[in-house]
Amino acid sequence: MAVVNTKSTAITNADATPRVPNNSYIEGGLLRVSVGTVEVAAADEDTSVFRFVRLPSGARVQSIRVFCDALTAGTSFDCGIYKNAGDGGALVDVDTFASAVDLSSAITAGTEIRFEAANIDQIEKRLFEQAGIALSVDPMIEYDICLLANTVGSAAGTITLVVQWTI
């Protein structure tokens, strides 16, 4: 084993001669917050999609917190990326952030789900990169952050997502 002095990309760039500026989505960007609330009806069926917030494709998602009423038997929700209505609304990646989240009990303090399904190596990735789009340049479109109800449950209730992001 050896003692090392390993640097992140941001530190490597700062130490370079000449200095290499870091992208604002990694360092020095403004943290933004988007909040969306939806009402789940008792008659909603499994595979229903609930759309919460729309973000630019170049956004780097920092945090996603879920708050909800107790959705009786609502035991499996995925959190992922969908195209917006203007682009057809299709699924891009169903569980980019979380899979099978249980909302059957009330969550009033908020539960972090950003990395429930995503690997930590995704933390510096922008939305379009996490969506699996093989581009090196931001396509400058917008995506919706959604919950897909695998098992929606049998009770009406409210779900809120609070998404922190930077660009």
GROMACS elastic network, one bead per residue, 0.5 to 0.9 nm:
[ bonds ]
;  ai    aj funct       b0    kb
    7    10     6  0.78363   500
    7    11     6  0.57299   500
    7    12     6  0.58460   500
    8    11     6  0.53016   500
    8    12     6  0.61332   500
    8    13     6  0.85807   500
    9    13     6  0.60521   500
    9    14     6  0.85455   500
    9    22     6  0.84862   500
   10    13     6  0.52270   500
   10    14     6  0.62585   500
   10    15     6  0.87469   500
   10    20     6  0.87937   500
   10    21     6  0.84259   500
   10    22     6  0.61781   500
   10    23     6  0.89284   500
   10    26     6  0.76557   500
   10    27     6  0.74548   500
   11    15     6  0.60956   500
   11    16     6  0.85493   500
   12    15     6  0.51837   500
   12    16     6  0.61546   500
   12    19     6  0.89319   500
   12    20     6  0.84521   500
   13    16     6  0.51737   500
   13    17     6  0.85223   500
   13    18     6  0.88189   500
   13    19     6  0.59956   500
   13    21     6  0.66058   500
   13    22     6  0.68503   500
   14    17     6  0.83745   500
   14    18     6  0.87430   500
   14    19     6  0.53823   500
   14    20     6  0.61340   500
   14    21     6  0.71349   500
   14    22     6  0.79577   500
   15    18     6  0.82697   500
   15    19     6  0.62920   500
   15    20     6  0.81408   500
   16    20     6  0.63083   500
   17    20     6  0.77023   500
   21    24     6  0.89098   500
   22    25     6  0.83679   500
   22    26     6  0.66877   500
   22    27     6  0.62250   500
   22    28     6  0.84520   500
   23    26     6  0.55524   500
   23    27     6  0.63369   500
   23    28     6  0.81302   500
   23    29     6  0.80981   500
   23   167     6  0.86436   500
   24    28     6  0.53187   500
   24    30     6  0.79275   500
   24   166     6  0.78133   500
   24   167     6  0.62963   500
   25    28     6  0.74139   500
   25    29     6  0.54503   500
   25    30     6  0.82369   500
   25    58     6  0.82421   500
   25    59     6  0.71180   500
   25    60     6  0.61133   500
   25   124     6  0.79246   500
   25   125     6  0.89389   500
   25   126     6  0.79136   500
   25   165     6  0.85858   500
   25   166     6  0.54462   500
   26    29     6  0.69947   500
   26    60     6  0.81193   500
   26   124     6  0.65072   500
   26   125     6  0.89857   500
   26   166     6  0.82863   500
   26   167     6  0.83262   500
   29   166     6  0.59692   500
   29   167     6  0.63370   500
   30   165     6  0.83871   500
   30   166     6  0.58134   500
   30   167     6  0.73129   500
   31    62     6  0.84929   500
   31   164     6  0.66144   500
   31   165     6  0.57191   500
   31   167     6  0.80708   500
   32   163     6  0.82265   500
   32   164     6  0.55893   500
   32   165     6  0.52238   500
   32   166     6  0.57974   500
   32   167     6  0.85274   500
   33   162     6  0.69236   500
   33   163     6  0.56080   500
   33   165     6  0.62810   500
   33   166     6  0.86016   500
   34    52     6  0.87857   500
   34    53     6  0.63553   500
   34    54     6  0.81554   500
   34    55     6  0.83595   500
   34   161     6  0.81970   500
   34   162     6  0.59834   500
   34   163     6  0.52233   500
   34   164     6  0.65316   500
   34   165     6  0.80255   500
   35    52     6  0.72426   500
   35    53     6  0.65574   500
   35   160     6  0.70841   500
   35   161     6  0.57799   500
   35   163     6  0.62561   500
   35   164     6  0.87923   500
   36    51     6  0.79710   500
   36    53     6  0.55713   500
   36   159     6  0.83577   500
   36   160     6  0.55815   500
   36   161     6  0.54824   500
   36   162     6  0.67572   500
   36   163     6  0.85272   500
   37    51     6  0.86819   500
   37    52     6  0.62548   500
   37    53     6  0.88359   500
   37   158     6  0.69310   500
   37   159     6  0.56466   500
   37   161     6  0.65436   500
   37   162     6  0.88763   500
   38    50     6  0.69423   500
   38    51     6  0.76328   500
   38    52     6  0.69858   500
   38   157     6  0.85319   500
   38   158     6  0.58886   500
   38   159     6  0.55202   500
   38   160     6  0.65072   500
   38   161     6  0.89438   500
   39    50     6  0.87669   500
   39   156     6  0.72420   500
   39   157     6  0.57827   500
   39   159     6  0.64813   500
   39   160     6  0.89133   500
   40    43     6  0.83915   500
   40    44     6  0.67387   500
   40    50     6  0.83447   500
   40    71     6  0.83660   500
   40   152     6  0.84445   500
   40   155     6  0.78397   500
   40   156     6  0.51398   500
   40   157     6  0.52075   500
   40   158     6  0.60848   500
   40   159     6  0.74486   500
   41    44     6  0.53162   500
   41    45     6  0.89646   500
   41   154     6  0.83355   500
   41   155     6  0.68390   500
   41   157     6  0.67779   500
   41   158     6  0.89532   500
   42    45     6  0.84222   500
   42    71     6  0.88397   500
   42   152     6  0.87109   500
   42   153     6  0.75311   500
   42   154     6  0.51617   500
   42   157     6  0.79780   500
   43   154     6  0.71925   500
   43   155     6  0.80439   500
   43   156     6  0.79610   500
   44    47     6  0.89847   500
   44    48     6  0.68387   500
   44   152     6  0.70159   500
   44   153     6  0.82802   500
   44   154     6  0.81066   500
   44   156     6  0.85077   500
   45    48     6  0.58871   500
   45   149     6  0.79286   500
   45   150     6  0.88695   500
   45   151     6  0.80091   500
   45   152     6  0.62830   500
   45   153     6  0.80871   500
   45   154     6  0.88721   500
   46    49     6  0.88395   500
   46   148     6  0.82711   500
   46   149     6  0.54660   500
   46   150     6  0.52846   500
   46   151     6  0.52616   500
   46   152     6  0.52246   500
   46   153     6  0.79483   500
   47   148     6  0.59401   500
   47   149     6  0.50373   500
   47   150     6  0.53041   500
   47   151     6  0.75167   500
   47   152     6  0.77114   500
   48   147     6  0.83871   500
   48   148     6  0.58799   500
   48   149     6  0.54329   500
   48   150     6  0.77976   500
   48   152     6  0.76444   500
   49   146     6  0.66164   500
   49   147     6  0.58233   500
   49   149     6  0.63959   500
   50   145     6  0.87407   500
   50   146     6  0.54463   500
   50   147     6  0.51691   500
   50   148     6  0.63534   500
   50   149     6  0.78989   500
   51    54     6  0.83226   500
   51    82     6  0.86193   500
   51   144     6  0.63951   500
   51   145     6  0.62067   500
   51   147     6  0.66336   500
   51   148     6  0.88047   500
   52   144     6  0.69747   500
   52   145     6  0.58889   500
   52   146     6  0.57185   500
   52   147     6  0.79009   500
   52   160     6  0.75867   500
   52   161     6  0.65648   500
   52   162     6  0.88486   500
   53   143     6  0.83415   500
   53   144     6  0.56078   500
   53   145     6  0.54800   500
   53   146     6  0.75113   500
   53   161     6  0.79994   500
   53   162     6  0.86881   500
   53   163     6  0.78552   500
   54    84     6  0.75357   500
   54   142     6  0.63677   500
   54   143     6  0.54880   500
   54   145     6  0.63191   500
   55    58     6  0.82181   500
   55    59     6  0.65951   500
   55   127     6  0.83289   500
   55   141     6  0.86149   500
   55   142     6  0.54569   500
   55   143     6  0.54916   500
   55   144     6  0.63716   500
   55   145     6  0.76137   500
   55   165     6  0.85547   500
   56    59     6  0.55237   500
   56   127     6  0.77572   500
   56   128     6  0.87437   500
   56   140     6  0.67615   500
   56   141     6  0.59281   500
   56   143     6  0.63538   500
   56   144     6  0.89101   500
   56   167     6  0.82569   500
   57    60     6  0.84586   500
   57   126     6  0.69961   500
   57   127     6  0.51710   500
   57   128     6  0.50598   500
   57   129     6  0.84809   500
   57   138     6  0.65901   500
   57   139     6  0.68628   500
   57   140     6  0.58368   500
   57   141     6  0.53965   500
   57   142     6  0.52417   500
   57   143     6  0.62695   500
   58   126     6  0.53610   500
   58   127     6  0.58923   500
   58   128     6  0.64336   500
   58   129     6  0.85200   500
   58   137     6  0.89329   500
   58   138     6  0.56644   500
   58   139     6  0.78745   500
   58   140     6  0.68104   500
   58   141     6  0.82128   500
   58   142     6  0.85921   500
   58   166     6  0.86192   500
   58   167     6  0.60874   500
   59   125     6  0.86464   500
   59   126     6  0.53292   500
   59   127     6  0.55951   500
   59   128     6  0.81221   500
   59   165     6  0.61921   500
   59   166     6  0.55288   500
   60   123     6  0.77308   500
   60   124     6  0.68548   500
   60   125     6  0.61349   500
   60   127     6  0.58496   500
   60   164     6  0.87530   500
   60   165     6  0.55106   500
   60   166     6  0.53874   500
   60   167     6  0.61209   500
   61    64     6  0.76671   500
   61   114     6  0.79501   500
   61   123     6  0.77320   500
   61   124     6  0.86649   500
   61   125     6  0.82325   500
   61   126     6  0.71471   500
   61   127     6  0.70537   500
   61   163     6  0.72252   500
   61   164     6  0.61365   500
   61   166     6  0.66854   500
   61   167     6  0.88646   500
   62   114     6  0.74404   500
   62   123     6  0.73352   500
   62   124     6  0.89499   500
   62   163     6  0.75409   500
   62   164     6  0.53534   500
   62   165     6  0.51084   500
   62   166     6  0.73608   500
   63   112     6  0.69271   500
   63   113     6  0.75821   500
   63   114     6  0.53604   500
   63   115     6  0.84106   500
   63   162     6  0.78267   500
   63   163     6  0.56213   500
   63   164     6  0.50122   500
   63   165     6  0.69840   500
   64    97     6  0.83407   500
   64   111     6  0.81982   500
   64   112     6  0.57521   500
   64   113     6  0.56066   500
   64   115     6  0.86184   500
   64   161     6  0.65571   500
   64   162     6  0.56863   500
   64   164     6  0.65371   500
   64   165     6  0.89527   500
   65   110     6  0.55343   500
   65   111     6  0.51578   500
   65   113     6  0.59398   500
   65   114     6  0.73378   500
   65   160     6  0.81753   500
   65   161     6  0.56270   500
   65   162     6  0.51736   500
   65   163     6  0.65528   500
   65   164     6  0.87191   500
   66   107     6  0.73757   500
   66   108     6  0.87395   500
   66   109     6  0.87727   500
   66   110     6  0.52573   500
   66   111     6  0.53048   500
   66   112     6  0.66087   500
   66   113     6  0.70926   500
   66   159     6  0.71394   500
   66   160     6  0.57828   500
   66   162     6  0.65852   500
   66   163     6  0.89088   500
   67   103     6  0.87982   500
   67   106     6  0.75671   500
   67   108     6  0.56050   500
   67   109     6  0.69805   500
   67   111     6  0.68209   500
   67   158     6  0.82077   500
   67   159     6  0.57916   500
   67   160     6  0.51046   500
   67   161     6  0.64683   500
   67   162     6  0.82459   500
   68    71     6  0.77646   500
   68   103     6  0.69541   500
   68   104     6  0.89032   500
   68   105     6  0.79658   500
   68   106     6  0.54058   500
   68   107     6  0.50388   500
   68   108     6  0.65418   500
   68   110     6  0.81459   500
   68   157     6  0.72499   500
   68   158     6  0.54764   500
   68   160     6  0.62024   500
   68   161     6  0.88140   500
   69   103     6  0.78504   500
   69   104     6  0.81019   500
   69   105     6  0.69567   500
   69   107     6  0.65094   500
   69   108     6  0.77177   500
   69   156     6  0.85196   500
   69   157     6  0.53587   500
   69   158     6  0.54909   500
   69   159     6  0.67031   500
   70    73     6  0.87031   500
   70    74     6  0.80983   500
   70   103     6  0.64157   500
   70   104     6  0.50125   500
   70   107     6  0.74214   500
   70   155     6  0.79465   500
   70   156     6  0.86269   500
   70   157     6  0.68713   500
   70   158     6  0.84484   500
   71    74     6  0.50767   500
   71    75     6  0.81757   500
   71   103     6  0.58794   500
   71   105     6  0.64944   500
   71   106     6  0.73877   500
   71   152     6  0.77521   500
   71   153     6  0.61148   500
   71   154     6  0.69816   500
   71   155     6  0.52575   500
   71   156     6  0.64907   500
   71   157     6  0.59744   500
   71   158     6  0.82908   500
   72    75     6  0.81115   500
   72   103     6  0.80012   500
   72   105     6  0.72801   500
   72   152     6  0.85996   500
   72   153     6  0.54562   500
   72   154     6  0.56053   500
   72   155     6  0.52364   500
   72   156     6  0.82530   500
   73    76     6  0.87460   500
   73   102     6  0.86458   500
   73   103     6  0.80180   500
   73   104     6  0.53187   500
   73   105     6  0.87692   500
   73   151     6  0.74043   500
   73   152     6  0.71582   500
   73   154     6  0.61498   500
   73   155     6  0.77728   500
   74    77     6  0.77233   500
   74   101     6  0.89283   500
   74   102     6  0.64353   500
   74   103     6  0.54133   500
   74   105     6  0.84395   500
   74   149     6  0.78823   500
   74   150     6  0.84893   500
   74   151     6  0.54938   500
   74   154     6  0.70851   500
   74   155     6  0.80142   500
   75   100     6  0.70337   500
   75   101     6  0.66261   500
   75   103     6  0.56384   500
   75   104     6  0.55287   500
   75   105     6  0.89269   500
   75   149     6  0.86174   500
   75   150     6  0.80073   500
   75   151     6  0.57267   500
   75   152     6  0.69969   500
   75   153     6  0.69423   500
   76    99     6  0.73869   500
   76   101     6  0.50542   500
   76   102     6  0.51568   500
   76   103     6  0.72122   500
   76   104     6  0.86966   500
   76   148     6  0.84763   500
   76   149     6  0.62415   500
   76   150     6  0.52414   500
   76   152     6  0.69713   500
   76   153     6  0.87237   500
   77    95     6  0.89683   500
   77    98     6  0.79441   500
   77    99     6  0.62391   500
   77   102     6  0.66246   500
   77   103     6  0.75464   500
   77   147     6  0.59948   500
   77   148     6  0.54418   500
   77   150     6  0.55904   500
   77   151     6  0.68473   500
   77   152     6  0.74135   500
   78    94     6  0.63625   500
   78    95     6  0.51751   500
   78    96     6  0.83011   500
   78    97     6  0.77757   500
   78    98     6  0.53581   500
   78   100     6  0.54100   500
   78   101     6  0.63447   500
   78   146     6  0.80583   500
   78   147     6  0.53583   500
   78   148     6  0.51270   500
   78   149     6  0.66950   500
   78   150     6  0.72947   500
   79    93     6  0.88129   500
   79    94     6  0.64001   500
   79    95     6  0.50713   500
   79    96     6  0.64911   500
   79    97     6  0.54465   500
   79    99     6  0.63453   500
   79   100     6  0.86016   500
   79   101     6  0.82761   500
   79   113     6  0.82332   500
   79   114     6  0.86757   500
   79   117     6  0.88858   500
   79   145     6  0.70831   500
   79   146     6  0.56403   500
   79   148     6  0.65345   500
   80    91     6  0.82765   500
   80    92     6  0.77230   500
   80    93     6  0.55288   500
   80    97     6  0.57758   500
   80    98     6  0.70676   500
   80    99     6  0.85727   500
   80   131     6  0.87426   500
   80   144     6  0.83634   500
   80   145     6  0.58428   500
   80   146     6  0.55904   500
   80   147     6  0.65227   500
   80   148     6  0.78258   500
   81    91     6  0.66345   500
   81    92     6  0.54271   500
   81    93     6  0.52109   500
   81    94     6  0.62371   500
   81    95     6  0.76408   500
   81    96     6  0.66855   500
   81    97     6  0.85496   500
   81   127     6  0.83324   500
   81   130     6  0.88288   500
   81   131     6  0.67766   500
   81   143     6  0.64222   500
   81   144     6  0.58774   500
   81   145     6  0.50788   500
   81   146     6  0.62854   500
   81   147     6  0.88006   500
   82    89     6  0.61216   500
   82    90     6  0.56546   500
   82    93     6  0.68063   500
   82    94     6  0.76711   500
   82   131     6  0.88835   500
   82   143     6  0.57763   500
   82   144     6  0.51739   500
   82   145     6  0.64727   500
   82   146     6  0.68355   500
   83    86     6  0.80308   500
   83    87     6  0.58561   500
   83    88     6  0.64670   500
   83    90     6  0.52208   500
   83    91     6  0.63223   500
   83    92     6  0.64901   500
   83   141     6  0.89585   500
   83   142     6  0.72088   500
   83   144     6  0.60510   500
   83   145     6  0.89265   500
   84    87     6  0.53848   500
   84    88     6  0.64125   500
   84    90     6  0.75366   500
   84   141     6  0.89933   500
   84   142     6  0.65685   500
   84   143     6  0.54240   500
   84   144     6  0.55953   500
   85    90     6  0.81200   500
   85   144     6  0.88182   500
   86    89     6  0.70125   500
   87    90     6  0.77744   500
   87   142     6  0.88269   500
   89    92     6  0.89906   500
   89   143     6  0.88117   500
   89   144     6  0.83456   500
   91    94     6  0.64892   500
   92   131     6  0.62881   500
   92   132     6  0.82967   500
   92   143     6  0.89010   500
   93    96     6  0.57200   500
   93   130     6  0.85798   500
   93   131     6  0.60498   500
   93   132     6  0.80368   500
   94    97     6  0.84885   500
   94    98     6  0.85990   500
   94    99     6  0.82145   500
   94   146     6  0.83582   500
   94   147     6  0.81815   500
   94   148     6  0.72318   500
   95    98     6  0.51566   500
   95    99     6  0.53201   500
   95   100     6  0.86974   500
   95   117     6  0.68159   500
   95   118     6  0.81937   500
   95   147     6  0.86517   500
   95   148     6  0.86136   500
   96    99     6  0.80867   500
   96   114     6  0.87186   500
   96   115     6  0.88171   500
   96   117     6  0.66212   500
   96   118     6  0.60508   500
   96   130     6  0.70555   500
   96   131     6  0.73276   500
   97   113     6  0.66664   500
   97   114     6  0.51299   500
   97   115     6  0.57678   500
   97   116     6  0.61691   500
   97   117     6  0.51946   500
   97   118     6  0.51613   500
   97   119     6  0.88651   500
   98   101     6  0.67493   500
   98   113     6  0.59281   500
   98   114     6  0.66946   500
   98   115     6  0.67378   500
   98   118     6  0.69038   500
   98   147     6  0.89760   500
   99   113     6  0.89964   500
   99   116     6  0.70156   500
   99   117     6  0.59541   500
  100   149     6  0.86431   500
  100   150     6  0.74522   500
  100   151     6  0.86488   500
  101   113     6  0.82070   500
  101   116     6  0.84219   500
  102   105     6  0.75850   500
  103   106     6  0.68748   500
  103   107     6  0.75553   500
  103   152     6  0.88131   500
  103   153     6  0.89266   500
  103   159     6  0.87867   500
  104   153     6  0.76139   500
  107   110     6  0.57444   500
  107   111     6  0.70068   500
  108   111     6  0.84798   500
  110   161     6  0.88327   500
  110   162     6  0.87914   500
  112   115     6  0.77332   500
  112   116     6  0.79160   500
  113   117     6  0.79801   500
  114   117     6  0.76342   500
  114   118     6  0.70934   500
  114   163     6  0.88924   500
  115   119     6  0.64168   500
  115   120     6  0.69125   500
  115   122     6  0.88342   500
  115   123     6  0.87552   500
  116   119     6  0.82487   500
  118   121     6  0.82075   500
  118   122     6  0.66855   500
  118   123     6  0.86356   500
  119   122     6  0.56980   500
  119   123     6  0.78812   500
  120   123     6  0.56129   500
  120   124     6  0.88206   500
  121   124     6  0.72484   500
  121   125     6  0.81762   500
  122   125     6  0.52359   500
  122   126     6  0.84412   500
  122   129     6  0.88444   500
  122   130     6  0.70927   500
  123   126     6  0.83437   500
  125   128     6  0.80760   500
  125   129     6  0.57865   500
  125   130     6  0.61465   500
  126   129     6  0.52520   500
  126   130     6  0.62485   500
  126   131     6  0.86209   500
  126   138     6  0.85097   500
  126   167     6  0.83087   500
  127   130     6  0.50610   500
  127   131     6  0.60629   500
  127   132     6  0.88167   500
  127   143     6  0.81103   500
  128   132     6  0.66709   500
  128   133     6  0.57695   500
  128   134     6  0.85010   500
  128   135     6  0.82283   500
  128   138     6  0.69064   500
  128   139     6  0.76458   500
  128   141     6  0.88241   500
  128   143     6  0.85402   500
  129   132     6  0.53298   500
  129   133     6  0.55946   500
  129   134     6  0.71034   500
  129   135     6  0.75624   500
  129   136     6  0.84700   500
  129   138     6  0.85328   500
  130   133     6  0.74608   500
  131   134     6  0.89651   500
  132   135     6  0.87933   500
  133   136     6  0.88623   500
  135   138     6  0.71523   500
  135   139     6  0.78552   500
  137   140     6  0.86866   500
  138   141     6  0.81005   500
  145   163     6  0.89102   500
  148   151     6  0.88345   500
  148   152     6  0.85552   500
  149   153     6  0.85830   500
  152   155     6  0.85312   500
  153   156     6  0.85175   500
